[in-house]
Amino acid sequence: MTDALLDLLKYIRAETGDEPSQTEVVNALQSYFILNEIGNQIKFQRKKQVPPNPPETSSKDPFWKMNMKAGPPKNSFVRVGLFDENILEALMAVKRFVKDSGAAEPNEVEIALSLKSSFILSEIKSQIDWQRNNQQKS
């Protein structure tokens, strides 16, 4: 799950030039549209029977991935896997939403795989862009 959240931060930073705060991620994850899309993605994964284990990293990947200098200061601890409680609450909201939609409650691997899908990453980026634009207008 940590890797999925870090990939999300990295993707949004690459696409927008500005890494999102944890609050922005939480707000995006708790929006009805994103909850619904994650639920659809998990159902799709189950239907396609995507293997539950994410692929292992190759030995060519760098061993040391932490970069404590880049990004907002509030995200420094995120790089070592320390998230605000609100992130957990948002992930629990995803679990409840999927379960309440009539599907079996998703596990962490299913949620992480859905968060890593290019479609979900793109939709969360759009949601965060929308949040940022509305804050600037008000």
TABELWO-V721369 format. One record per residue. N is the residue number from 1. SS is DSSP state (@ for helix, = for strand, . for the rest). OMEGA is omega in degrees with one decimal (NA if undefined). Layout:
n = <N,N>
ss = <SS,SS>
omega = <OMEGA,OMEGA>
This chain:
n = <1,2,3,4,5,6,7,8,9,10,11,12,13,14,15,16,17,18,19,20,21,22,23,24,25,26,27,28,29,30,31,32,33,34,35,36,37,38,39,40,41,42,43,44,45,46,47,48,49,50,51,52,53,54,55,56,57,58,59,60,61,62,63,64,65,66,67,68,69,70,71,72,73,74,75,76,77,78,79,80,81,82,83,84,85,86,87,88,89,90,91,92,93,94,95,96,97,98,99,100,101,102,103,104,105,106,107,108,109,110,111,112,113,114,115,116,117,118,119,120,121,122,123,124,125,126,127,128,129,130,131,132,133,134,135,136,137,138>
ss = <.,@,@,@,@,@,@,@,@,@,@,@,@,@,@,@,.,.,.,.,.,@,@,@,@,@,@,@,@,.,.,@,@,@,@,@,@,@,@,@,@,@,@,@,@,@,@,@,.,.,.,.,.,.,.,.,.,.,.,.,.,.,.,.,.,.,.,.,.,.,.,.,@,@,@,.,@,@,@,@,.,.,.,.,@,@,@,@,@,@,@,@,@,@,@,@,@,@,@,@,.,.,.,.,.,.,.,@,@,@,@,@,@,@,@,.,.,@,@,@,@,@,@,@,@,@,@,@,@,@,@,@,@,@,@,@,@,.>
omega = <178.5,179.1,-179.8,179.3,176.8,176.4,177.9,178.2,-178.8,-179.3,-177.6,177.7,179.9,-177.0,-174.3,-176.5,-177.4,179.9,-178.6,172.5,177.5,178.6,177.6,179.1,-179.9,-180.0,178.8,-178.6,-177.4,177.4,-177.6,-177.3,-178.9,177.4,-179.2,-179.7,176.6,176.8,177.7,179.8,179.5,177.7,177.7,179.2,-179.7,180.0,179.2,-178.1,174.8,179.7,-175.5,-178.8,176.9,-179.3,178.9,178.6,179.9,-179.5,178.8,178.6,179.3,-180.0,-173.4,-174.5,-175.9,173.6,-174.3,-175.9,-174.3,175.4,-179.5,-179.9,-179.6,-179.6,-178.5,-178.4,178.9,-176.7,175.2,174.4,178.3,-177.7,173.4,176.8,-177.8,177.1,177.6,179.2,178.7,178.6,175.3,176.5,176.6,179.7,-179.1,-178.0,-179.2,179.8,-179.4,179.3,175.9,178.6,175.1,180.0,-178.9,174.4,-177.0,-179.3,179.1,178.4,-179.7,178.8,179.1,179.0,-179.6,-179.4,-176.5,179.8,-179.1,177.1,-179.9,-179.4,177.6,176.3,178.7,178.6,179.4,174.3,179.6,177.8,-177.0,179.5,178.1,177.1,179.8,-179.8,-179.4,NA>
